[in-house]
Amino acid sequence: MHALYVIIDISLLRQILRGDFMLKDVKAVIFDMDGTIIDSMWVWKEVDVEFLKRRNIELPEDLQRAIEGLSFTETAVYFKERFNLKESIEEIMNEWMEMVDHYYRNIIQAKKGVHKFLKYLKENGYLIGMATSNNRQLIEAVLSRNDILQYFDEIVTTCEVPRDKSFPDVFLETAKRLNVAPQECIVFEDTVPAVRGARAAGMKVVGVYDENGTCTPDELKEITDHLIEDFEDIVEELKR
């Protein structure tokens, strides 16, 4: 397990929250879901292991990296092709849904400080969007359970755009639906491919380190404007 990563230097953090640095000229904040605002990556690790175990297939070490950023449908296609599965794409996705539905409806929690940060953004006039690779049914279930669905003005999945999150498509579509220019958006993301996709869209990016994800803090820090572990530090600064 990696040591906890401290958010950026406190003087810069104060500038961000005063609006004269990261939030300057920003009209919309776009969040990834899994691993960014929702603590759910551990569930998908267990699902991958169990799904393959049922078929007497050992989990490859490179699997998480290989599927990172793919849409729900693209991931099913990848599994079918890589592991030569007899099931259809639809059957694979349905099995995954059955395996995780209970977790998303009853167990998975929002990360620390998320609710308060979203409330702050909404009260201060920022538009809030989500760009995610997850399935819409699971998205709505877990956001509703954690009482944060109401904060999102738009939710876009990668199944609704031509390419996965390593490309700018889902971020540009989210900005379009929010009716803001890409350069007026800031994105919170937890994976390297998605950060690169958001950057390619012309947006600022804050990295969110997740200990169950595939990226090290250093990998994220190198390609993002700033790095956080959760949203508690931001909330604490907002109180001052």
Secondary structure as UniProt FT lines:
FT   HELIX           10..18
FT   TURN            22..25
FT   STRAND          28..31
FT   TURN            35..37
FT   HELIX           41..53
FT   TURN            54..56
FT   TURN            61..62
FT   HELIX           63..67
FT   TURN            68..69
FT   HELIX           72..82
FT   TURN            83..84
FT   HELIX           89..106
FT   TURN            112..113
FT   HELIX           114..123
FT   TURN            124..125
FT   STRAND          127..132
FT   HELIX           136..145
FT   TURN            146..147
FT   HELIX           149..151
FT   STRAND          154..157
FT   HELIX           158..160
FT   TURN            165..166
FT   HELIX           169..178
FT   HELIX           182..184
FT   STRAND          185..189
FT   HELIX           192..200
FT   TURN            201..202
FT   STRAND          204..208
FT   TURN            211..212
FT   HELIX           217..223
FT   STRAND          226..228
FT   HELIX           232..238
//
